[in-house]
Amino acid sequence: MNKRSATPADCRECDRDWQEKTLQPSLLQMPERLPQFTSLSGTTVKRLYTPADVEDLDFLQEVGYPGQPPYTRGIHPTMYRGKLWTMRQFAGFGTPEDTNARFRFLLEQGQSGLSVAFHLPTLMGLDSDHPLSEGEVGKCGVAMDSLADMEVLFRGIDLEKITTSMTINAPAAFVWALYLVNAEKRGRHLAKLSGTIQNDILKEYIAQKTWIFPPRPSMRLIVDTFRFGTEFVPRWNTISISGYHIREAGSTALQELAFTLRDGIEYVEAALQSGLEIDQFAPRLSFFFNAHNDLFEEVAKYRAARKVWHRVMKERFGANDPRSWTLRFHTQTAGCALTAQQPHNNIVRTAIQALAAILGGTQSLHTNSMDETYALPTEQAVALALRTQQILAAESGITNTVDPLAGSYYVEALTRQMEQGCWEYFDKIDAMGGMVSAIESCFPQREVQEAAYQYQRAVEQQEKLIVGVNAFLTESEEGGIETLTIDAEAATKQRERLREVKASRSASSVQRALEELGRAAAGTEHLMPHFMDCARQYATLGEVCDVLRGAFGTYTEPVI
C-alpha cells in the first residue's frame, strides 16, 4: 500500500480534528494553567506547533547545513564534534596582582581563555588617584592605570598561547595599546596575538552608560582600531558588538538581536566610509549575546542572528570572503536573571542559560557564579560556574550532533519570527538615518525602557514567576554564603604604584607623546600609533583620556 507524507493542508485538517475530539474534552476536565502563555520577552506562544507553522520553509535556503550559508545551523561543519567552545570566565578585581592570581587559578581549573573585567574608573577614563575614583578602585574589576599594570596583570602568562578578551569600550583603543606594547616588550609578535576588545560604544549609549566622548568621535576611535588590527594584529577581533548589556538593561530577545546587529551595520558603514574594504576587516568582527532563561527563545535568537548577518554582509555590503559572512559570538549567562533570594537557585538558572548558548552554537561562553548578586565571585563559586560548562560538554551528550534542535516546528517558527522582527527594526532605524541618529533621538533607549517596564509589571502581577522572589518563598531565605571582599588596601597599593610610575618615567617623553596625540586628535590622523607611543612612555589612562576630552568633548545623555 502506497503511503504519502502529510501535507500542511492535511496537518491543518488533523489539527481541527485533534482540537474537536481530543483537546476540547481534555480542557473540560483539566483547563490550562494560564489564559495565555508567553515567552520571557512577552511573545505569545502557541499551544502546539505543526508542519503548518513552517509550511513554506525552504530547508536549503533557511536552514541548510552547518558551515554553509545561511549558517543557521552553525558556522563550522562539525561544530563541537571538532572543537568545544572556549570556556572564558570573566574575571577582574583589586590590583593587577590579585587578578593575575585569579587568572592562574582559572587556567589551572581548565579554563581555555581569559576575559578581563576592568573597574569603573578605567571604564570612565579615570586614573585610580582621581577624586571620582575614591571608593571604586578594584571593587568591580581590576585597576588599569598604565603599562605597569598591564605588565603585572599578565605576568607569567604566554600571550601567544592564550586568547584574551577585554571588556572595555570608551578607552578601548588605549587599553588595547597597553596590551600590545606589553606583548612587544616581552618579545611577542603582534601578528600572533589573538583576542578581543569589546570596543562597542553604541551599546553604551543604549544600555550600559559608561561612555566618555560623543558618538561620532567615538566611532572614529573604533575605525582606527579596525585599521590598525587589519594591518598589524590580523588575528585580533577589534570589536565585540554587544547585545549583552542591552538585554541586561531590560530589552526583549528580539530587541537585543536587532539593536546589536544594527550597531554592527553602523560600524561596517563607518569603516567603509574611512576607505577600508569590507573583506579587509569584516572577518574579525565578533558579537556578544546574553543567554537568558527562556531556552527556546534564546536558541532561536542565535540561529536568526547568523541568518540575518549572512544576508547583511552578502546583500547590503557585497562581501565576497566567506569569513565575512559568518557571525561569530561569545555568550554570557544573564546576570539580570540572578537573584539574591535563594542564591543557590542561580546554579540551576545558569545551567539552563549555558545550555541555550551551546544549543545555539556559541563560540565561547562565560557562566555566571551563584554569588554575583552579593559580590564578585569567590574561587569556589567561579570554579562551580566553570564546572557547569565542563559537565555540559562532557556529560550531557549535547555536543554529539550539530544543531540538535533543527527541524523542531517550534524552533524553526521562532527562528523565522526573530529574523522577520529584526528586519522590521532595521527598516525603522534606516529611516531615521542610521543607529547613531537613532541613538541621538533616543529611539532604542525608549524601546528598552518600555520593555523593561512591561517585564517588571508582569513580575509584580505574578504573570511571570521568579522562584524565590514572587513564588515558592521560604520564611528564612538561604544565606550565609561566603563572599569575596575587596579591602581598602588594594586601593592604597594601586595608588602607590601609580605614584611610582609617574616618578620614574621621563616626564618630557610623556609630555611629547601626549602633545602629539592631542595634535592628531584635533585633526583626522590615525590615532592608534599615538596610543602605542603614549603606552610605551608610561602615560596613564587618565592623561590620555583627558587629551581626548579636550579634542572631542564629552557626552551628556538627553533626558528621556
N, C-alpha and C positions, 0 to 999 in steps of 0.2 A: 504494500500500500504506500503510495507516494505521500510524503508529508511536506508541507511548506512552512517557512518561518512566519511567525505572526507579524503582520504589518502594523504600522501605527494606528491605522483605522480599526484593525482587529483589537488592538490594545484599548482603544477608546470604548469600543463596544463591550469588551470584557470588563473594563473599569466600571461602566454603568451597571453591568450585571453584578459585579462584586459589591458595589455600593448598595444595590437593592436587596440582594439575597444574603449577603454576609455582614456588611458594615452596619447597616441600619438596625437590624435586630441586635447586634452586639452593643451599639450605642444606647439602646433602650435599657439593656441590662447593666452596662458599665460605661457611663458617659466619660468623655475625655477630661483630663485634669484641668485644662485651661480652655477658654473660649477661642484663643488664638495662640499659636506657637511662633516665636520669632527667634532669629539668630541673636548673638550677643550685640550686634550692631543695630538690631531692631527690624531686620528684613523678615517679612513673612515667610515661614517655612511650611510647605505643603505637607499634608498627611502622608502622601505616597508619591514617589516619582517612578515613572514607567518609560518605555521607549517613546511614548507620545510626547514627553517633555524634551526630547532631543531628536525628534523625528527627521529633521533636515541636517543633522550633524554629519559633516563630511570628515571621515576619520583621518584621511591623509592631510587635509588642509587645516583641520582644527585640533586634532590630537596627535597623530603622526607617531614617529619613532624617536626615542631618546638620541640626542646627539645630532639630530637633523631638524631643520625648520619645520614647524614654528617653535620648537623647543618646549612645547607644553609639558612633555614628559621628562625633561631634564636636559642639561647641556652636554653631558657626556654619555656615550653609548652604553657603558656598563654601570654608570653611577657608583654606588657604594660597593658593588661587587669588585670593582677595581681599586678604589681608594676611598676611605672614610672621609667624612667632613673633618675640617680642622677643629679640634676642641680648644677653644680660645677663651679662657676665663678672664674677664675684665678685672684689673687689679691696680690699686694705687692708693697710698695713704702715707701720712707722716713725711719723713725725709726720704731722699733717694735711697739711702741705706736700708730703710725699712721696707720699701717697695722692692728693692733688689732681693732682699731675703724672701719676700713673698713669691717673687718670680721663680726663684730657685726651688722653693717648696712645691710650687705648681708643676714645674718641669719634672721634679722627682716623682710626682704623683701620676705622670703620664700625659700631662697637657702637651699639645703639639704646636702651639703658637702663643705669642704674648700679646696682650692688649692693655694699653696704658690709660689709666684714669688720672687726669690732672686736676689739681684743686681749683677752686673757684677763682682765686686771684689770677692764676695763669690763664684760665679761660677768658678773663676780662682784660688781659694785657697789663697786669699789675705785678710788681715785684713783692716779695714777702715782707719787705720793710716799709711798704706803702701804708699810710694810716688806714685806708679802707680794707687792708688785708688783716687787720687785727681781729683775732678770734677765728680766722678761717684757714690759717696756714696748716696744710696737711690734713685737714679734717675730712674732706670728701674727695680726696685724690692726692697725688704726690705734688710737691712743690717743684717748680722748674723755672729757675731764675736766669741761669746762664749755662754755658757749655760745661762748666764744672759739675753741675747737677746731672747733666746727661752722661758724663763720664762715669759718675758713681752709679747711676741707675742701671747701666748695662755692664758694669764691671764683671768680668768672668763669664760673660755670655757671648758666644760667637755669632756676630751679626750676619754672617754669610750663611749660617746654618739654621737660623730661626727666622720666622716671619713675624713682623711686629706691626700691630695696629695701634694707632694713636688717636684717641677721641679728643680732637682739638679743632676749632673752627675759625674764629676771627683771627687769631695769631698763628694759624696752621703753617703758613709759609715759613715763618721764622723758626718755629719749633722743629719743623722738618729739617731746616738748615742745621740746627743744633745736632740732630741725629746724624745727618750726613757728614758733617765735619768731624764728629766723634768717630765715625767709621773710618774716615780718611786718616785721622791721627793714629788709628790702630792698624793701619796698613791694609784696610779692606777696600775692595774695588766697588765703586758706586754701581756699576753695571751688574754686580752680583747680588745686590741687596734686594730683598723682597719685603713687601709690607703694604700698609695703607695709612693714609691720613684721612680723617673724616672730611674736613675741609668743606663742609656743606653749610654755607652761610644762609641760604634761603630758608631752610627749615628753622633756623634760629629766629628769624622774624615771624615765622608762622607759629612756632611752638615753644622752643626751649628758652629763648630770650637772652642768651649770652652773646650778644653782638657787641661790637665796638664802633665800627665805621658804617656809613650809609651803604645801601645795597649796591649802588653802581661801582664805587671804587673797590668794594669788597669783591665784586665779580672780576675786576682786573687782577687782584691778587690770585684768584683761583686760576685764571687763564695762564698767568705766569708760572704756576706750578705745573700745569699741563705741559707748557712749552719746555720747561727745564727737565721734567721727567722723561718726556719723549726723547730728548737729546742725550741725557746723561744717566738716567736711572730707569731704563726701559722695563724692568720687572716690577716696578713700584706702581701700586694703584694710587693715583694722585687725587682721587676723591672717592668717598663712600657716601653716595647720595642716600640720605637717611629718612626713612619714614618712621623709624622707631619712636622718635620724640614727638612726632605728630600724633601717633597713636597714644602715647603716654599722656598727652595733653587732653585726650578725650575724643579723638576723631573716631569715625566708623572705620571698618576694614577697607571699605571702598575709598573713603577719603584719604586714608593712608596710602593706598595704592596709587590713586590718581594724582595726588599732590606730589608724591615722591617722583613718579615718572615725569610729570610736567616740569618739576625742578630740573630733572636730568636733561630734558629738551632745552631748557633755558641755558644750561651750562654748555651744551653742544653748540647752540647758536652763537653764544659769546665767543667760543673758541674759533668757530668758523669765521666770524667777523674779524678776528685778530689775524687771520691769514693761515691758521693751521688747517691741514687737510683732515677729513673725517677719519680715515683709516690710520692716521698717524697717532691719534690719541684715544679713539673710542675703544680699542681693545683693553685699555687699562681703566676704564670706568667700572666702578663697582657699586653695589647697593647694600642697604642695611634695613632690614624689616623687623617688626615686632612679631612675636608669637604669643597670641592671646589664648583664652580658654576654649573658644568655640572651634573645635578641631577641624571640622569640615569647611567652615568658612575660611579658616586660615590656609588650609591646603589649596582651596580654590583661588585664593588671593595670589599665592606664589605661582601657581600654574598660569594664571591670567597675566601676571607680570611678565613672564617670559614671552608669551604670545604677543603682547602689546609692544614690548621693546623691540622684538624682532621686526615687527611691521614698521615701527617708527624709524628704525635705522635703515631699513631697506627702502621704504616708500617716501618718507619725509626727507631723509638726508642722503639717500643714494649710496650708502656704504657698500663696498664690494668685498671687503675682507670678512669671511665668516666669523672671525673672532669679534668683529664689531657688532655682530647681530646677537650675540649671546649675553644674556643678563646673568651676571654672577652676583651672589648676595651672601652676606652674613646675617645671622639671626640672633636676637637676644630674647629670652623669655620675658614676659610682661611684668615689669616692676610694679605697674599700677594695679596689677591683679593680686599682689601680695597683701596679706592682712596682718595687722598687729595682734588681732584677736586669734587665739588658737594657732600660733605661728607654725606648728608642725604640719598643719594642713597645706602650707606653702610647698612642701616637698612634693605632694601629690599634684598640685597645680603646675609646678614646674615640669614634672614628668610629662603631663598631658601636652603642655606647650612645646616641649622639646620634641615629642612625638610628632606633632603637627609640622614643625620645621623640617624634620627628617623626611616625613612622607611628602612634603612639598618640595624637597630637592635642594636644601640649603648647602652652601659650600663651606661654611664654618658656623660655629654655634657657641654661644655663651649661655649657661644656665644659672639663673639667679639663686642665691642662697636663702634659706628659710628665714634668716635673722635680719634681712636687709631693711625691714620696716623699723628696726630699732637702731641699727648702727651698720658700719662697714662689716663685712662678714669675718668671722673667726676662721682659723685654719680648719677646724673641724667642720664648720658649715660649708666652706668653699670646697673642701675635699668631697663632701657628700654630694654637692651640686655637680662636681666633675664626675663622680661615680654614677650619677644618673645618666649622663651621656654614655659612659662606658658600658653600663648594663643594657641600655637600649641598643648599642652597637653589637655587643657580644652575645646577648641572651634572648632578645625579643624576636628575632627572625625577620625583622622589617627590612634588613639590608640585603636579603637574599634575592630579591627581584626588583626590577626598576619600576617605579611609579605604580605600586600595587593597587592604588585606588582608581586608576584609569578605567573607564568603561562603566563606572558607577553612574546610574542615571542622575542621582542627586549631585555628585561631584561635578559631572560634566555640565549639568544645568547651572550649577553655581558658578563654575568657571566662566561660562559664557555670560552669565549675568554680571559678573565682576568686570569682564572685558568691555561689555557694552556700556556699563556705567562709567568706566574710565574714559572712553572716547567722548562721552557726553560732557564730562568735566573738561576735557581738553578743548572742546569747542567753545565752552564758556570762557575759559582763560585766554584762548587765542583771540576771541572777540574783544577782550579787554586790552590787548596789546602785549600779552605775554605774562609770565609769572611775576617778574619784578613789578610791573604796573599793577597786577592784581594784588600783590602784597602792599604796595603803596596805597591802594584803595581799601585794604583790609578785607578783601573777599575771603581768602582761605581762613584767616583768623576768625571771622564771623561764623563760617561753616563749622569749624572745630568747636567753637564756644557753644553753638546751638546743639551739636551732637553730644557734647559733654553734659549739658543741662538735661537733655532728654534721658540720657542714661542714668544720671543721678536721680532724676524724678522717678524712673522705673524702679530703682533700688529702694527708694524711700517708700514707694507704694507697694513694695514686695511683688512687683511684676517680674523682677529679676532677683533671684535668690543668691546670696553670698553666704556660704556656710561659715558660721561663727560670727557673722555680722548682723544679718537680719533673718537668719534661720538657724535652727539647731544650736541655740545658745546654751551655755552652761553657766551655773551660778558663779563658779570660780574658774575664770579663764586660765588656760595654761600660761605659765610664766616661769620666771627664774632661769631663763636660758642665758647662757654665757654670751656676753657681748664684748666687742673689741673697743677699747678706749684709746684715744689719741691724746696723750697728755701735753701740757704746755711746753715740756722740754723739747719736743720736736720743733716747735716754732723758734725757740731760742737757738737751737743748733742750726736751723736753716738760716736765720738772720746772721749768725756769726760767720757761716761760710760765705754768704753774700758780701759781708763786710771785708773778709779776707780777699775775695776775688777782686773787689774794687781797689783794694790797697796794693795788690801785687801786679795788676795788669798795667800796660802802658796807656796812661791817660791820653796822650797825644794821638796814639793809634786809634783808640776808641773814638775820640772826637772826630778824627778824619773820616773814619768809616761811617759814623752817624751823619756827618755833613754830606757825604757823597750819597747816602741813602735819601736824605731829605731833598737834595737836588734832583735825583732821579724820580722820586715820588711826585714832585711838583710838575714833572713833565710826563712823558709817555714811555720812558725807558723800561726795559725788562728788569724787575726788581730782585729776582732770586739770586743773581750773582752778588748783589749788595747785601742780601741777608746772609749769604755764606761768609762774606768778608766780615760782617759785624760779629757773626758767631766765632770766627777764628780769633778775633780781638777780645773775646770775652765781654762784649757788650751785653747788657742784660735785656731780658724780655721787655721790661717796663720802659727802658730807654728807647728801644726800637719802636715800640708801640706809641710812645709819646711823639716821636718824629712823624709817624704816620698820622697820628691825631692832628698834628699841625698841618699836614698836607691834605688830608681827606676830610677832616672834621669828624664829628661823632653823630650817632643816630639816636633820635628820640621817637619812640613809637607814638603814632597818633592815638588819641583817645577813641576807643570803640564803644 
